[in-house]
Amino acid sequence: MPKTSQLQVDIASHSIQGLKDNNEDAVGFFVPEEPAVLEGKGIVLAVADGVSSAEAGKEASDTAITRFLSDYYQTPDTWSVKHAGQKILSSINLTLFKRSHEFASEEKGYLTTFTALVLKSRLAHFFHAGDSRAYLLRGGEFKQLTRDHVATIGSGRSFLARAMGMDNSIQIDYSQFTLEADDILLVTSDGIHDFLSDEKIIELMSAKSSCQTRIEELVKIAFDSGSDDNISGSLCQVASLPNESLNDYNSKLTRLPFPPPLDEGVKLDGYKVLKELFASSRSQLYLVEDTDTGEQMVMKTPSVNFEDDTGYIDRFIQEEWIGKRIDSDHVVKIIKQQRPRTCLYYLMEYVHGISLEKWMERNHFPKPKVAFNLVEQIAQGLAAFHKMETIHQDLKPGNILVSENNQVKVVDFGSVFVAGLAEVFIPLEHEGVLGTATYSDPKYLLGKNTGVQGDLYALATITYEIFTGKLPYGDKIEECQTAFEYDRLRYISATAANPIIPMWFDRTLERGVSFDLEQRYNNIPEFIKDLKKPNPTYLLDDPKVTKNKSQVLFWQYQEDSQNQLFENYFYFLQSSW
């Protein structure tokens, strides 16, 4: 077969429920259309077999396949296939485990096997956990690439010894091998390989028909041979291989230099620098214009101060991947690269606006309706992070952009913690935390990953500042370095800072910024709910409510929506603010 500049394959997948009531298998593949993505990421085929006894096998297998196919193509170009695959699968595994844990009392678990092949340049990589399988047929030689993670007990019964979602960490089998033209690759659930002999599988794999016809025939023959399980597989035949070796390609990517100084008018990879937006000892932000389309965007570049710091470089690269995974109108979007990079940088959408820090300087004591609208948008942005098992960890007014029409965008992925990329809720391993003392959870600053509650603390602090212009523990919190010093601080009532703030609202803020995790809200929706409408618990001993029952009527008997309730409750205050 002639070599081309691109990897070319015939590929197909097929899955049926067979004799079972539900199909708990998931199978899929992806072949990028863009040459740059095909070259940089390759082709993926995968199968997952949900564990029926776990009662959530279908959800688990669907999650594993969907997340892997999506997240893999969002990983930085500079990551190796092995590094990207292992990080993604660790993250997916933790997601499934946490869901299983939530349903532990119902014996409902999110468990699935997982087998994937990634074909990139002239190499094939496989990732595997469980008893689904991957095969290679080359020149008449047949090889099972994976080993079944199955254990047998004394009675002769066997059980699955390894699966996604079984534990909070997962050992993934990984290996790679060099591809050859005409290689035929197959991934199967046990509904195929438990009911067909190797000889039969070889016969069906080597047929002269299309991969779609062959995989459908494999599934049909397995069913006709008595398979009583779901039956799924994906088949791929290599048509041609690129000239460039993977080692050469990876070497080129992983050694991208830091960008040169970018003065106004300088062009880099088809992007013209219009002006510098921000610069610090750690990074630079530039407003750039795509010379082909005229589109304006922001380019973030690493600081030359860290040119020899591999940890810094790895985290900078990781920022882009994190941003690509998060989809929200209230989180700044990472722009997909359309051209190969010659230097280390990434692109973001350009938001026409100012930081929340500057917005608060210009808007002292904003109307509650406006202020709460900002808070709710920030909360929605954080929700998008948390949906992807990701914690921002450095939420502050400087990392929140507000447009001219008061639309909010959360920015900066430099301090983000991704569950599955590291152990969750363990002391931080780096020398110093990455958050900001004024807004970061003191527990986090002292070395404990407080997860969602940490982001909630920052949100509550920002909310307090928007409504009062002050900080809930005063400026001295910036000087605290030990638990003893934090313990000496006392919450400053928001009502004391601004007397027109109701006590119930103040108590919501106080609970949101509590140093005691047992007292602090566990999740952001609960916090937002109590900001919108008075929590009756906070009204029981409120002297203002006791003296003025008419205030209670604003929230107790109003038939409008919760948003309107909030607006009505503060209506009489607006003239004073």
N, C-alpha and C positions, 0 to 999 in steps of 0.2 A: 504494500500500500504506500502511496506517495505521502511524504510528510508535508504538512501545511503549517500556516502560522497559528492555527487554532486546533484545539481538541474537538473532534467530531465523533458523535455516537448515535446509535439507534437505541432508544430507551422507552420503556413502557412499564406500567404497573396495573395490577388487578386484584380485587378483593371481593369475597362473597361471605355471607354469614353462614352458609352451609346448613347443617341440620339444627343449629342453635337458633334461639329466639332473637338474639341480638348479635350484631357484628361488633366485637370488642377489639378487633384488629384495626390498625391504621397503617396506611402505606402511602408513600409519595416520592416524588422526585422533582428536581428543578434544574433546568438548563437555561442559564442566563442568555438573553438575546444580545445584550451589549458586549462587544468584544472585550472591553476593558474589565468588565466584571467576570466574564468567562476566564480570562487570563489570570486575573488576580484572585479569584475565589474558586473557580472550577464548577463541577457538576456534583450534585448530591442525590443519592437514592437511599431510602431508609424504610424500615418496617418496625412496627411496635405491636406487641401482643399483650393486650390488657389482661390482667389476672382476674378471672371470673369470680373466684372466691372472695376477692377483695370488695366486690359490690360496686366499685367505681372504676372498673377496668377500662371501659370505653372512654370515660373522661380523661383517664390517665394517658392512654395511648394517643388520643387525639391531641392532648396538650404536648406530649413529647415530640410528635412529628411536626405539628404546626410551629411550636416554638423553635425547634432546631432549624427547620427550613427558613424561618424568618430571621432568627437572631444570627445565624451563621453569616448571612450576607450583609449584616450590619457591623461585623467586627472590623477593626482597623486593618488596612492593607498590610501593615507591618507585622501583624501577628502570624505565626506559623499556623498551619492547619491543626496540628496537634494542640497547640496552646489555645486556639479559638474553640475547638471542639470540646476540650476538657473543661474549660471555663463555662461554656454554655450548658453542658450536661450537668455540671455541678449545680448551677443555678436552677435548672429545671428539676433536678432531683430534690433540691431543698423545697421548692414550691410544692411538689407532690407530697413530700413527707409532712409538711406543715398542714396541708389539706387533710391528709390521713389522720394526723394528730387531732385535728378539730373534730373528727367524727369517731374518735377512739371508743367512746361510750356506745356507739351504734355498731361497732365492728365493721365500719365502712372505711376502706382504705383505697388510696390512689396508687396502685401498683401496676407496672408494665415492664415487659422486656424492651430492649431497644438495640437495634443493629443498623448502622449506617456506613455507607461507603462514600468517600469524597474523592473525586477524580480531578486532579489539578496538575496541569502541565503534563509531565510524563510519569507521574506518581499516582498511586492509589493509596488512600488512607482508610482504615476502618476503625470504628468505635463500637464497643459491644458490651452489653450486660444482659444476662438471662439465657434463655434457650431458643431464641430465634437464631437464624444462621446467615452466614455469607459464604458463597462459593465462588471459585474461579475455575473456568474451563479454558485451557490453553493448549492448542495443538493436540487435542485428544487426551491431555492429562487433566485429571479432575482433582480439585483440592478443596477441602473444607477449611476456610480461613479462620473461623471462630471455634471456640470450645464452649460446650454447654455448661452453664453454671447450675448444675443439678446435683443434689446430694441424695444418697440412698440410706434409709434406716434399716434396722435389723430385719424387719418383716418383709423387706424387698420393695417397700413403697419408696417412691422418690418424691422429692419436693424441690421447688425453686430456691436455690441458695443465694441468688443475687438478682435484684431487680431495681428499677428506678422507683423511688419513693419508699423503699423498704427501711432506710435509715437516713439520718441527717447528713451523712456523707456517703459517697458511692465510689467504688473502685471500678474504673472503666478500662476494659482491655483496649489497648491501642497498638497498631502496627502499621507498617507501610511497605509497599513493594513497587518495583518499576513496572509500568504498563508496557504492553506490546500491542501492536496492531492486531485486530481480530480477537483480542481477549473478550471472553464472555463472562459477565459478572451477574450473580444472582443473590438477592436477599429474600428470605422466606420466613413465615411464621411456622410453628410446628404442625399446623394443619396441612402443610405440604410435605415437609421432610420426614414426619413421623409415619407417613402412609405411602411413601414412594421410595423404592430402592435407589441407590446411587446410580445404578445402570439406567433406570428409567429416567431419572433426572438428567443424566448426560444425554440420553437420546432426545429428550424434548428440548434441552438447551441448544443442541447442535443442529436442530432442524433448519432448513433453508428458507424459512418464512420470516416475516417481520417479527420484531421483539414483541409487539402487541399480540400477534397471533400466538406466539410461543408461550407467553405468560398466561394467556387465557386458556390455552390447552393444558398447561401445567396445573392450573387450578381445577379445570374440569376433570382431568384424569385422577387427581387426588381425591376429588369428591366421589368419582365412580369407584375408587379403590377402597371406599369405606370410611373416609375421613369424617369424623363426627365433631369436628371443631370448626371455627372460622378458618378460612383458607385465603392466604394473602401472599403476594410476592411482587418484586420488581426486578426486571431483567434489563441488562444493558450490554451492548456489543460495541467495542471500540472500532470506529471506522478509520480514523487517522489520528496522528499525534503531532504536536507542534515541534518545531526545531529546537527551541530553547529548552534547556534542562531546568528542572525545578530548582536544583541547587543554585544555578546561576541566577534564576529569577528571585529566589528568596534572599540571596546575598545582596542583590540590587536593592530590594525593598527595605531590608532590615538595617541597611547602612545609609539611609537617607541623611544628608547633611542638614544642619540647621540653616535656616534661610540667611541670606546676606542682609545687611542693613536696608530697610525698605523706606526710602525717602519718597516724598510726593512725586508722582509721575513714573516711578519705577514699575516695570511690568514683570510679572512672575507667573509662568505657566498659563498665560492668557488672561491674567487679572491685573488691572492697572490700579496702583495705589492712589487714592484720592486724598486721604489724610490719615494721620494717626489719631485714634479715638482714646486710647488708654495705654499706659506703659507702667510697669512695675518691675521689681527685681526678678519676678517669676515668669512674666509673659508680656506680650504686646497685642493690642487689638488695632486693626486698620480697617478703614472703610475702603473697599475696593470695588471695581467695576469689571464685569465680564466684557472683554473687548469684542466678543462675538454677538452677545445679546443685549448689552447695555444694562443688564441687571446689576443692581447694587447689593452688596452683601458685606459681611464682616469676616475678616481673616484673622485667626488667632495663631500666633507664632510663639515658639518656646524661647526662653531667654538664654543667651549664650553663657550666662553664669552657670548653667547646668549641663553644658555640652558633654561632660564626662560622667554625669550622674545617671546611671542606668535606671535607678528607681524612679527618678523624676521623668525620664523619657517614657518609661512604661506607663506611668500614670497619665502623662500628657496624651499618649496614644489612646489610652483607655477612655479618656473624656469623650472623644468622638463617638466611640462605640456606644457609650451610655446614652449620649444625646440622641443617636439614631433610633434607639429602642423606645423612646418616650414620645408619645403622640398626644399632644394637648394644645388647644388654642392658647393656653396660659403658660406654656413652656417654650422658650426659644427653640426654633427648629434648626437642626444640623442639615446643611445642604449637601446632597450627594455629588461627589466629584465626577465631572464629565470628561476630564483629561488626566493623564498620568501625572503624578507629582514628582518634581525633581528635588523637593525639599520637604521638611517636616512642618506641616501646618494643617489646619482644617478650616472649613467655612461654615458660617451661620447666617441666618436671616438677619437683615438689618431692621431694627425696630426704631421708628421715628418717635423719640420720646426722651424722658429723663429718668434718672433713678428715683426710687421711692424716697431716698434720703433727701434729694433736692426737692422733690414734690412736697414733702412735709415742711421743709424750710419756707416754701412759698404758700403753703396752705395750713396756717395755724388753726387748730380747732375746726376742722371741716364739718360740714353738716353730716349727721349720723348716717343718712341715706347714702351719701357719697363714700364716707369712710368704710361703712360695712360692705359696700359693693366691692371695694378694693380687697378687703379681708377675705371675702368669699371667693374672689378670683384666685388669690394666692392659695387658698385652701384647695381649690380645684386643680391648680398646678401641682401641688404636693400630692394630691390623690393619684395623679398620673405617674409620679415617681413610685409611690407605694404599691400601685397596681403591678409594677414590674419588679417587686421585691427590692426596691432601691430607696435608700435614705439620702436626702440632700446633704445634711450635716453642716451646712454653712449658709443657712437662710438668714439674710439680713437685708436692710433697706437698700444697701449698695448693690445687691444681687437681684433686685426686683426692678424692672423697667415699667414705666407708666407712660402710655401714649397720650396724645393730645385729647383724645376722647375718653380718657381714663380706663383704657384697656391694659391689663396687667400681663407681663411675661416674666416668669422666673428664669434666671440665667445662671451660668457658672456651674460646671460639672466637675470642678477640680477637687472637691472634697467628698464626692459622692461615695457611699458605701453600697455595694451590690451583694445581697445575700447569695451565697453560693460561690462567690469568688474568694471568700474568706470565711472562717468560722464566725458564726453569729453570736453576739452577746458574750464576747471574751475581751479581756484587756487589749487595748490597741498595741500593735507591735512596732509601730514607727516611733521615732524619738519624740516627736511633738504632734499634737493634734492639729487638724487642718481647719478647724472652725474659728469663729471670731468671739472673743471673750464676752463682749457685751450681749450677744444674742444666743450663744450656744449654751446648751444644757450643761450646768456645772458638773453633773455626773459624767457626761461625755468628756469634758475638759480634764476630769480627774482620772480618765482611763477606762470608763465603762461605755460600751456601745448601748445606748438606750433606745435604739430603733425609732419607731414611729413617734414614741413619746418625746424623743429628742427634737424632732422636727416640730412637734406640737408646742413644745416650750418656746421655740423660736417664733412660731406664729403668734402665740399668745403675747410674747414680749413686744412684737411689732404692733399688734393690735392695741395694746396698752399705750404705746408711744404715739400711734396715729390719733387716738382719742384724747390724750393728755399732753403730748409734747415732752413727756418725761419717760424715765425707765422705772420698772416696777421695784427695783432694789436700789435705785440711785446710781450715781456715777462710780461709787466705790467698788462696784462689782468687777470693774475692769482690773482692779489691783489684786483681787483674790487669787491665790495660788494653791491653797490647801483647803481640805474639808473643814478644818477649824475656822478659817477665815470666812468661808461661805456660811457656816452656822451662825456667825455673829450678825449676819445681815437680817433685816426684817423687811417684809413686804410693806410698801408704801401704798396706802389705799388710793385707788384711782379717784374715788369720791373726794378724798382729801386734796388730791392734785387738781381736781376739777369738780367742784361741789354739785354741779348739775347732773353728774353721772349717777344713775340709780344704784342702790346697794346691790341688787341682784346681779346687775351687769358687772359690778366690781368684784363680786364673789366668784363669778365665772372666770374672770381674768386671774384672780388670785389662785384658783385651783389649776388653771392652765400653766402658771409659772411656778407651781409648788416644787421645792427641791425634793420633797418626798414622793417617790414614784407611786407609792400606794395611794396617795392623795390626788395626784395629777390625773387628768383625763387619760384614758387608755387609747382613745382614737380621736381624730379630728372631727368627724361628723357629729359626735356627741358634744364637743366643744362648740361648734357652730350652732347647733340646735339650741343650746342654752344662751348663746348670744342673741339669737333671733327672738326668743320668747322666754320670759322669766321662768326659771325652774322654781316650782312652788316651794321646794325645800328652802330656797334662799329668801323667801318672803315671810317665813313664819315669825321671825323676830326682827323684821325690818320696821323701825319706828316710823319711817316716812309713810310706809304702806298702812301701818296701824292708825296713824293720825289722819291720813287722807285716803279714805276708801275709794274715792273717785278714780285714783290712779290705777287701782286694781281692775276697774271696769274696762280700762283700755285694752287689757290683755285677756281678762277672764271671760268677757261676754262678746267680744268682737267676732263677727262672722267672716271677716276677710282672711286672706292667706297669711301665712306666717311673716312673709316679707312685708306685707301691708301692716300687720300688727306692729312690727318694729317701727315702721315709719310713723304710724299713728301715735305710738307711745312717746316718741321723741318730737312730735310735731311742735309742741309748745316750747321746746327747748331751742329750736332752730334759730329763732330770732336772737337768742343770747349768744350763739356761737359764732 
